[in-house]
Amino acid sequence: MADMTLPEQYEVHPHTKVVRGPKRASYDRELVHGIIDDALICHVGTVVNSRPAMIPTAHWRVGERIYIHGASKNRILAAIADGAEACLCITHLDGLVMARSAFHHSANYRSVIIYGKGAVVTDDADKMEHSRLFVEKLEPGRWDKIRQPNKQELKATMFLGFDLEQVSAKVRAGDPVDDDEDYDWPVWAGVLPSTTHWGTPIDDTRIKPGFEGQGYLRTS
């Protein structure tokens, strides 16, 4: 749930205002949080040496801030750490919208765009906590079972946090929207749902006896 002390809606900025398909736009704080939390991967873009650059990476949210991490020498993260503005994009594909005309084929989706500058996490204790939050998002309860980062590993990792201030969401759901004259066209139309599910865990080829297929890995 969103913090009840905050407005239910994010402020609309000139560059977060959805112009194309404004009926699908939302600035609802709880909706934005849900789209972020339900995803494991975001795409982060910025400008490096006068050229656009982008990487996919894992993310997690703490209150009104979204975090990413990567190698300290990663050129994109380094550019953001030096003050370059970034754009983060998260998308869930919920279905293919199969219309009666080529023009009206589409997709059902939930997406969030975030603009902002990243703040570097510098304190080792904070970096350790964000390491834990990253692992726990992948698999709740796993942090206490694994070897935790050592000092050198923390040094080699950069954590960046982005405030959720310049944010917009866009959502499409429901049936195809065909032209009236096409509804009698002799072809199936509707939505092909798309879902994410986890398969049966595959053991590491070097797994030690006694740890095969323990079943505690994420399955939903």
Buried (B, 14 or more C-beta within 10 A) or exposed (E): EBEEEEEEBBEBEEEBEBEEEEEBBBBBBEBBBBBBBEBEEBBBBBEBEEEEBBBEBBBBBEEBBBBBBBEBEBEBBBBBBEEBBBBBBBBBBBBBBBBBBEEBEBBBBBBBBBBBBBBBBEEEEEBBBBBBBBBBBEEEEBBEEEEEBEEEEBEEBBBBBBBBBBBBBBBBEEEBEBEEEBEEEEEEBEBEEEEEEEEEBEEEEEEEEEEEEEEEEEEE
